[in-house]
Amino acid sequence: MSEQVRIAFVGGGNMARSLIGALVRGGTPAEAIAVAEPNAELRALLARDFGVAVHENALAAAARAAVIVLAVKPQVMKAVCGELATGLASTNPLVISIAAGIRTSQLASWLGGGLPIVRSMPNTPALIGAGATGMIANEAASAAQREQAQAILGAAGTTVWIDNEDLMDTVTALSGSGPAYFFLLVEALEDAAVAQGMPRATARALATQTCFGAGRMLAEDGEPPTVLRERVTSPGGTTAAALEAFAHGNLRALVAGAVAAATERGRELSEKYS
């Protein structure tokens, strides 16, 4: 990121903190970042840990900013945009939203129209630099502004552009909520091993490292998951027996139903907070 680009975060919660930390570690000067956060304790921690300027008021943080990252809950987004609208008319910054369910058209309407907007959905592994983020830009965003958004969000992990905004609800259901599905699987593996008599600490260590190693193989090997699964599965062996049990329980249908439910909830949020 250029040192001339001033970035303002509106909201200083966990996701904003992870992005700020990634940017600072990546070389963005702390003095190029401002944060608006109503919670005094969070403001103090951000200033102490990263050396960024902190403000209680959103407009104060957004003054002179070329990029504004909206990192607030969906239920307060309309009010926050209304607060910012008058101050952004003359500066025309790039606006990046990380709120679930809020569409670019809604943001444009609340902010006064005409602004370049990138809607995104990061996930919590961004806290350790291993996030996955889906993004879509409105027509007002230039190629250079798309690159700016990708540089900011990509500082905390992998980024993917989405062409159809309707699919952003699926992004939310897949990668936004996905870490919770993964943690549930690890919980279930741990509990199953404990039920077989294994000490919980041992079960957790083995389940955690197994899932970590499998994920790393998937990321680095280049083969699709189907091929990697088949490599591990010997006919008539222990893995085959476990996979048959998953099939009998209709695991794929359960996962499809879960992702569909989360996708629909994203659409409901968009309607609820419009």
C-alpha positions as CSV (number, residue, x, y, z in Angstrom):
1,M,0.0,0.0,0.0
2,S,1.2,3.5,-0.8
3,E,2.2,5.6,2.1
4,Q,-0.1,8.3,0.7
5,V,-3.2,6.2,1.1
6,R,-4.9,7.0,4.4
7,I,-7.2,4.2,5.6
8,A,-9.9,4.8,8.1
9,F,-11.6,1.9,9.9
10,V,-15.1,2.5,11.3
11,G,-15.3,-0.1,14.0
12,G,-12.4,-1.5,15.9
13,G,-13.5,-5.0,16.7
14,N,-11.7,-8.3,16.1
15,M,-11.9,-8.3,12.3
16,A,-10.7,-4.7,12.0
17,R,-8.0,-5.4,14.5
18,S,-6.8,-8.4,12.4
19,L,-6.7,-6.3,9.2
20,I,-4.9,-3.4,10.9
21,G,-2.3,-5.8,12.4
22,A,-1.8,-7.4,9.0
23,L,-1.4,-4.0,7.3
24,V,1.1,-2.7,9.8
25,R,3.1,-5.9,9.7
26,G,3.1,-5.7,5.9
27,G,4.6,-2.2,6.0
28,T,1.7,0.2,6.0
29,P,2.8,3.1,8.3
30,A,0.7,3.3,11.5
31,E,0.2,7.0,10.9
32,A,-1.6,6.2,7.7
33,I,-4.4,4.4,9.6
34,A,-7.2,5.9,11.7
35,V,-9.9,4.0,13.6
36,A,-13.3,5.1,14.9
37,E,-14.4,3.0,17.9
38,P,-17.0,4.0,20.5
39,N,-15.6,1.7,23.1
40,A,-12.8,3.5,25.0
41,E,-11.0,0.3,26.1
42,L,-10.8,-1.0,22.5
43,R,-9.6,2.4,21.3
44,A,-6.8,2.4,23.9
45,L,-5.7,-1.2,22.9
46,L,-5.6,-0.3,19.2
47,A,-3.5,2.8,19.9
48,R,-1.2,0.9,22.2
49,D,-0.7,-2.2,20.1
50,F,-0.4,-0.6,16.6
51,G,0.3,3.1,17.1
52,V,-2.7,4.1,15.0
53,A,-4.8,7.2,15.5
54,V,-8.1,6.5,17.3
55,H,-11.3,8.5,17.5
56,E,-14.7,8.1,19.1
57,N,-16.4,9.7,16.2
58,A,-16.6,8.1,12.7
59,L,-16.4,11.4,10.8
60,A,-13.2,12.4,12.7
61,A,-11.5,9.1,11.6
62,A,-12.8,9.4,8.0
63,A,-11.5,12.9,7.4
64,R,-8.9,12.9,4.6
65,A,-9.2,9.1,4.2
66,A,-8.8,7.7,0.7
67,V,-10.2,4.3,1.9
68,I,-12.8,3.7,4.5
69,V,-13.4,0.2,5.9
70,L,-16.8,-0.3,7.4
71,A,-16.2,-2.9,10.1
72,V,-19.5,-2.6,12.1
73,K,-22.4,-5.0,12.7
74,P,-25.1,-5.2,10.0
75,Q,-27.7,-3.9,12.4
76,V,-26.0,-0.5,12.9
77,M,-24.6,-0.1,9.3
78,K,-27.5,2.1,8.1
79,A,-27.0,4.6,11.0
80,V,-23.2,4.6,10.6
81,C,-23.5,5.3,6.8
82,G,-26.0,8.1,7.6
83,E,-23.4,9.7,10.0
84,L,-20.7,9.5,7.3
85,A,-22.7,10.5,4.3
86,T,-22.4,14.3,4.6
87,G,-18.6,14.2,5.1
88,L,-17.9,11.8,2.2
89,A,-19.6,13.8,-0.5
90,S,-16.6,15.9,-1.3
91,T,-13.8,13.4,-0.7
92,N,-15.3,10.4,-2.7
93,P,-13.2,7.7,-0.9
94,L,-13.2,4.0,-1.7
95,V,-15.6,2.3,0.8
96,I,-15.0,-1.3,1.8
97,S,-17.7,-3.2,3.8
98,I,-17.1,-6.4,5.7
99,A,-20.7,-6.6,7.0
100,A,-22.7,-9.8,6.3
101,G,-25.8,-9.4,4.2
102,I,-25.5,-5.7,3.4
103,R,-25.6,-5.2,-0.4
104,T,-23.5,-2.6,-2.4
105,S,-26.8,-0.9,-3.5
106,Q,-27.9,-0.5,0.1
107,L,-24.5,1.0,1.0
108,A,-24.6,3.3,-2.0
109,S,-28.1,4.5,-1.0
110,W,-27.2,5.1,2.6
111,L,-24.0,6.9,1.8
112,G,-25.6,9.2,-0.8
113,G,-24.8,7.4,-4.1
114,G,-21.9,7.6,-6.5
115,L,-19.2,6.2,-4.2
116,P,-16.9,3.3,-5.2
117,I,-17.8,0.4,-3.0
118,V,-16.3,-3.0,-2.4
119,R,-18.4,-5.5,-0.4
120,S,-16.4,-8.2,1.2
121,M,-16.8,-11.2,3.6
122,P,-13.6,-12.1,5.4
123,N,-13.5,-14.9,8.1
124,T,-12.0,-15.2,11.5
125,P,-8.7,-17.0,10.4
126,A,-7.8,-13.5,9.2
127,L,-6.8,-13.0,12.8
128,I,-3.7,-15.2,12.2
129,G,-3.2,-14.1,8.6
130,A,-4.9,-17.2,7.1
131,G,-8.2,-15.7,6.2
132,A,-10.4,-16.3,3.1
133,T,-12.3,-13.3,1.7
134,G,-14.8,-13.0,-1.1
135,M,-15.2,-9.6,-2.7
136,I,-17.4,-7.8,-5.2
137,A,-17.1,-4.2,-6.5
138,N,-19.8,-1.8,-7.8
139,E,-19.5,-0.1,-11.1
140,A,-18.1,3.1,-9.6
141,A,-14.9,1.3,-8.3
142,S,-12.0,1.7,-10.7
143,A,-9.4,-1.0,-11.4
144,A,-7.0,0.8,-9.2
145,Q,-9.5,0.9,-6.3
146,R,-10.2,-2.8,-6.7
147,E,-6.4,-3.3,-6.4
148,Q,-6.4,-1.2,-3.2
149,A,-9.2,-3.2,-1.7
150,Q,-7.4,-6.5,-2.6
151,A,-4.2,-5.2,-1.0
152,I,-6.0,-4.3,2.2
153,L,-8.1,-7.5,2.5
154,G,-5.3,-9.7,1.1
155,A,-3.0,-8.6,3.9
156,A,-4.8,-11.1,6.1
157,G,-5.1,-14.1,3.7
158,T,-6.5,-15.2,0.4
159,T,-8.9,-13.0,-1.6
160,V,-11.4,-14.1,-4.4
161,W,-13.5,-11.8,-6.6
162,I,-17.1,-12.7,-7.1
163,D,-19.0,-11.6,-10.3
164,N,-22.5,-12.0,-9.1
165,E,-23.5,-10.3,-5.8
166,D,-26.2,-12.9,-5.1
167,L,-23.3,-15.3,-4.5
168,M,-22.0,-13.2,-1.7
169,D,-24.5,-14.8,0.6
170,T,-23.0,-18.1,-0.4
171,V,-19.6,-16.8,0.3
172,T,-20.8,-15.9,3.8
173,A,-22.3,-19.4,4.2
174,L,-19.1,-21.1,2.9
175,S,-16.1,-19.3,4.1
176,G,-17.5,-16.7,6.5
177,S,-19.3,-19.2,8.7
178,G,-17.1,-22.1,7.6
179,P,-14.6,-22.0,10.4
180,A,-17.4,-22.8,12.8
181,Y,-18.2,-26.0,10.8
182,F,-14.6,-27.0,10.9
183,F,-14.4,-26.5,14.7
184,L,-17.5,-28.5,15.1
185,L,-15.9,-31.4,13.1
186,V,-12.8,-31.2,15.4
187,E,-15.1,-31.3,18.5
188,A,-16.9,-34.3,17.1
189,L,-13.7,-36.2,16.3
190,E,-12.4,-35.4,19.8
191,D,-15.6,-36.5,21.5
192,A,-15.7,-39.7,19.4
193,A,-12.1,-40.6,20.4
194,V,-12.9,-39.9,24.1
195,A,-15.9,-42.2,23.8
196,Q,-13.5,-45.0,22.7
197,G,-11.4,-44.5,25.9
198,M,-8.7,-42.0,24.7
199,P,-7.7,-39.2,27.1
200,R,-9.2,-35.9,26.0
201,A,-5.9,-34.0,25.7
202,T,-4.5,-36.7,23.5
203,A,-7.7,-36.8,21.4
204,R,-7.6,-33.0,20.9
205,A,-3.9,-33.0,20.0
206,L,-4.4,-35.7,17.4
207,A,-7.6,-34.3,15.9
208,T,-6.2,-30.8,15.7
209,Q,-2.9,-31.8,14.0
210,T,-4.7,-34.2,11.7
211,C,-7.1,-31.5,10.4
212,F,-4.3,-29.0,10.2
213,G,-2.1,-31.4,8.2
214,A,-5.0,-32.3,5.9
215,G,-5.8,-28.7,5.2
216,R,-2.1,-27.9,4.5
217,M,-2.0,-30.9,2.1
218,L,-5.1,-29.7,0.3
219,A,-3.6,-26.2,0.0
220,E,-0.1,-27.3,-1.2
221,D,-0.6,-30.5,-3.1
222,G,-2.7,-29.0,-5.9
223,E,-5.0,-32.0,-6.3
224,P,-8.8,-31.7,-5.7
225,P,-10.1,-33.1,-2.4
226,T,-11.7,-36.1,-4.1
227,V,-8.2,-37.3,-5.3
228,L,-6.6,-36.8,-1.9
229,R,-9.5,-38.6,-0.2
230,E,-9.2,-41.6,-2.6
231,R,-5.4,-41.8,-1.9
232,V,-6.1,-42.3,1.8
233,T,-8.9,-44.8,1.3
234,S,-7.9,-48.4,0.8
235,P,-10.7,-50.8,-0.3
236,G,-12.1,-52.6,2.7
237,G,-9.9,-50.7,5.1
238,T,-10.5,-48.5,8.2
239,T,-11.0,-45.3,6.3
240,A,-13.5,-46.9,3.9
241,A,-15.5,-48.1,6.9
242,A,-15.6,-44.6,8.4
243,L,-16.6,-43.1,5.0
244,E,-19.4,-45.6,4.6
245,A,-20.7,-44.5,8.0
246,F,-20.6,-40.9,6.9
247,A,-22.5,-41.8,3.7
248,H,-25.1,-43.8,5.6
249,G,-25.7,-40.7,7.8
250,N,-26.0,-38.6,4.6
251,L,-23.1,-36.2,5.5
252,R,-23.2,-34.5,2.1
253,A,-26.9,-33.7,2.5
254,L,-26.3,-32.3,6.0
255,V,-23.5,-30.0,4.8
256,A,-25.6,-28.9,1.8
257,G,-28.5,-28.1,4.1
258,A,-26.3,-26.2,6.5
259,V,-24.8,-24.0,3.7
260,A,-28.3,-23.4,2.3
261,A,-29.6,-22.3,5.7
262,A,-26.7,-19.9,6.2
263,T,-27.1,-18.5,2.6
264,E,-30.8,-17.9,3.2
265,R,-30.0,-16.2,6.5
266,G,-27.7,-13.8,4.7
267,R,-30.5,-12.8,2.3
268,E,-32.8,-12.3,5.3
269,L,-30.3,-10.0,6.9
270,S,-30.1,-7.9,3.8
271,E,-33.9,-7.5,3.8
272,K,-34.1,-6.9,7.5
273,Y,-31.6,-4.1,7.6
274,S,-32.6,-2.4,4.4
